[in-house]
């Protein structure tokens, strides 16, 4: 169970990651290596995870 945010702007991606960590989250290794390529998985104190991806995201076909 993941909530994924696609953030293509590098500066915005870094700011969001730092912000989540400052609120008590911690950067963890994802159980799926896909999310660690170009992204960051942040786990909150309750164990829920948010993935920030520094990509454009999914494009509809």
Buried (B, 14 or more C-beta within 10 A) or exposed (E): EEEBEBBEEEEEBBEBBEEBEEEEBEEEEBEEEEBBEEBBBBBEEEEEBBBBBBEEEEEEE
